[in-house]
């Protein structure tokens, strides 16, 4: 979105739409860290949701916080991103999900290889809380519909 909004009026990094659900839109904030992810950065995506609501007269359908933490460490040696689920309560309340880039990579690889049984796009669009491609969705990851 940096090419859409001028300096000083920035918004989230990306907007994602689902071609199967006209009008559905997620806002996406992507962060890379050489150390662990920061809980206080979850507020940024929530701030972008507020701006989105002001701009569009409605809340976005989903908030995705994509995190590449400990990016200088081998992915197989990295700990879980923000392991305390209590830190995600406010994000979840606003329709948000925390996505580890390792899970996103694995999902993309599995889709390309044709080894995924579930519709990954649908699972991502409906996810709340913590998204983990290698495990079944835990919280409210059923089908979605525009608000």
C-alpha positions in Angstrom: 0.0 0.0 0.0 3.1 2.3 0.1 2.6 3.0 -3.6 -1.0 4.0 -3.0 -0.7 6.3 0.1 1.9 9.1 0.3 4.5 9.4 3.0 2.9 10.5 6.3 -0.4 8.8 5.3 0.8 5.2 5.2 -1.5 2.2 5.8 -0.9 -1.5 6.1 1.6 -3.3 3.8 -0.9 -5.3 1.7 -4.6 -5.9 1.0 -5.7 -9.4 0.1 -8.9 -10.2 -1.7 -10.6 -13.5 -2.2 -11.9 -14.0 -5.8 -14.5 -16.4 -4.5 -15.9 -13.8 -2.1 -16.6 -10.5 -3.8 -16.1 -7.6 -1.4 -14.0 -9.6 1.1 -10.7 -7.9 2.0 -8.0 -8.5 4.6 -5.4 -6.0 5.6 -1.9 -7.4 6.0 1.1 -6.2 8.0 4.4 -8.0 7.4 7.2 -7.8 9.9 10.7 -9.2 9.9 12.8 -9.4 13.1 16.3 -10.5 13.8 15.1 -11.2 17.3 11.7 -12.4 18.4 8.5 -10.7 17.4 7.2 -7.8 19.5 3.8 -8.0 21.2 3.4 -4.2 21.0 3.6 -4.4 17.2 0.2 -6.2 17.1 -1.3 -2.8 17.9 -0.1 -1.5 14.5 -2.3 -3.8 12.5 -5.2 -2.9 14.8 -4.5 0.8 14.1 -4.5 0.1 10.3 -7.9 -1.6 10.8 -9.2 1.6 12.4 -8.0 3.7 9.4 -9.5 1.2 7.0 -12.9 1.5 8.8 -12.7 5.3 8.5 -11.7 5.1 4.8 -14.3 2.4 3.8 -17.1 2.8 6.3 -16.7 -0.7 7.6 -14.0 -2.9 9.2 -11.8 -5.1 7.1 -12.9 -8.7 7.0 -9.6 -9.9 8.5 -6.4 -8.7 9.9 -3.3 -10.7 9.1 0.0 -10.1 10.9 2.7 -12.0 9.0 5.9 -12.5 11.0 9.3 -13.6 10.0 11.0 -13.7 13.4 14.6 -14.6 14.2 15.1 -14.3 10.4 18.9 -14.8 10.7 18.3 -18.1 12.4 17.7 -21.4 10.5 13.8 -21.7 10.3 13.9 -25.2 11.8 15.6 -23.8 14.9 13.2 -20.9 15.5 10.8 -20.9 18.5 7.1 -20.3 18.2 6.1 -16.7 17.4 4.7 -15.0 20.4 4.0 -18.2 22.3 1.6 -16.6 24.9 -1.8 -16.8 23.3 -3.0 -14.2 25.8 -1.0 -11.7 23.8 -3.3 -12.3 20.8 -6.7 -11.7 22.6 -7.2 -8.1 21.2 -6.0 -9.1 17.7 -8.5 -12.0 17.7 -11.3 -9.8 19.0 -10.8 -7.7 15.9 -10.7 -10.6 13.4 -7.0 -11.0 13.4 -4.6 -13.9 12.9 -0.9 -14.2 13.5 0.9 -16.0 10.6 4.4 -17.3 10.9 6.2 -17.1 7.5 7.4 -20.6 8.0 3.8 -21.8 7.9 3.0 -19.6 4.9 6.0 -21.0 3.0 5.0 -24.6 3.9 1.4 -24.0 2.7 2.6 -22.5 -0.6 4.9 -25.4 -1.2 2.2 -27.9 -0.4 -0.3 -26.1 -2.7 2.2 -26.2 -5.5 3.0 -29.8 -4.9 -0.7 -30.7 -4.8 -0.3 -32.4 -1.4 -2.9 -30.3 0.5 -6.3 -31.8 1.2 -7.9 -28.6 2.6 -8.5 -25.3 0.8 -5.6 -23.3 2.2 -7.0 -20.0 1.0 -10.3 -20.6 2.7 -8.5 -21.7 5.9 -6.4 -18.5 5.9 -9.4 -16.2 5.1 -11.4 -17.6 8.0 -8.5 -18.0 10.5 -8.4 -16.3 13.9 -5.7 -16.4 16.5 -2.7 -18.3 15.4 -2.6 -19.9 12.0 -0.6 -23.1 11.7 -0.6 -24.8 8.3 0.7 -28.1 9.8 -2.2 -28.4 12.2 -6.0 -28.2 11.8 -7.4 -24.7 12.4 -8.2 -24.2 16.1 -10.3 -21.0 16.4 -13.1 -20.0 14.0 -11.4 -21.1 10.9 -14.5 -22.2 9.0 -15.7 -20.5 5.9 -15.9 -16.8 5.8 -18.3 -14.3 4.5 -18.0 -10.5 4.0 -19.2 -8.4 6.9 
